Amino acid sequence: MKGRLRRLFVSYRDYLLIVAPVAAMLLLGALFDLSERLQAFATRHEHWQLDELFPAFCIAGLLYMVLLVGRTRGLRRELRRRRRAESEANQLARFDSLTGLVNRRALVAHIATRGAAIRLGTEISLFMLDLDRFKPVNDTYGHEGGDAVLVTIARRIEQQIGATGLVARLGGDEFACVLEHPAGSQIPIETAEALLALVARPVQLRGGLAEVSASIGLVTCPPGGSEAEEMLRAADFAMYRAKKSGRSSYCVFAAEIEAEMGERAQLELDMHAGIHRGEFVPYFQPIVALASGEMIGFEALARWNHPTRGLIAPDLFIPIAEDAGMIQDLGFAVLRRACIEARQWPQHLTLSVNISPLQLNDPWLPQRILQVLCSTGFAPGRLIVEITETRLVQDIEAARVILVSLRSAGIQIALDDFGTGYASLKHLRELQFNRIKIDRGFVQNMRDDENGQIVRAILSLSEGLGLPVTAEGIETGENAELLTRLGCEYGQGFLYSRAVEAGEALEMACAAHYLGLNAAEAPDAPHAIRRATP
């Protein structure tokens, strides 16, 4: 009863503060006969006309009280709107609007709070989940279908974690879970396996069944054993390890992974400094016409000339650069060096460069490339930009805008790793590529019937579309002769040369040009590229 009365008082407090003084004045007037005294005073001073002024003052007081009540009601409405807006802002600051799960900020606060509060004999585990094959769901069923899948997956994860844990959506198709459990138990492993099974169950959509899987990173810490951000980073690193090992798998953060993470962090620091110091340089692998053996150009391949580790291959540093957001700076630094070196080659030789898939997210990419070409004085018509088929399929419309801009500037476009990303014939026709490249995996395993059939199909398709083909990874004369008989125009690989530094590439280019000019006196000139390289 007392609580109800208190709530009523709080609700109508502002009105009571207005009405109470008026009621008090009326009560005092009744007690002391103020109205009769005022009437007698007005009679004694008739010439003051107080009998007319008094009603006017009463009416004005009543009007003022009405206005005050209206103003109070307006202020209360504004206060309710402000509180509602603050509540919504707090909701947006802490929760994901699509799934209703908490966001990264709230997750970090929860880990910090629970990490300090859990008792001895209890551990806290953090699961980082990233969905596999989610992009095709968006492409097939649209963003509405993708959102439905994310909501369904969120509910499944909540069901598995239960009320004792916390589930968060970090953004996109990435989720995180926090779970407390007895120290040394198998609950984290069992939970990870259960989460994999739950995520892998098909999701029923209007247009059909959507199937995804998950890669999970798991880190477990004792009470107060680690900071929230450190746990998130460790779980994220373990998740990437799981993704590399294959889809629908989990990886537990361990000591060796911690050492690898420390080495990776050091490489990130070295990369920041190395880009500015010019440690990233292009190496060049020749591309030849298979029928004649004539060199037609080089492909620039990035190498890191580390001051203490020596020459580092791109397989190691490119993923780090992409994750750390340095791929743009690295890519353009290598492109600039490659264009400067290529200016010294004979004018008929082309320069091929690979564009990272993440660089294609930059709508200003064509303008940045043209700026490099202008600053180095390299002709746009001699540059071939290679885009991977996988990235093309992921976002065809974004790729279309960039490719049209590059082609308008006179730059040639090659579709790299053809046969690995399921590009359609419509894409090949509409985007007007200048050439396609067969992935080295098909070329190196041409003895396998399936790979051999794929290579033949690609060459037959390219002939029908009028697109020249470059075969990567040619290592044996047998493969080179077979590709030539099948009609493949160009090739590159260890059979002709490994990627070499700029000085050796210039010597090869000049030697090949000299032999080309004297082809009549050198009947075996088609094989000069093989003799010119060690």
Disulfide bonds with the S-S distance in Angstrom:
none
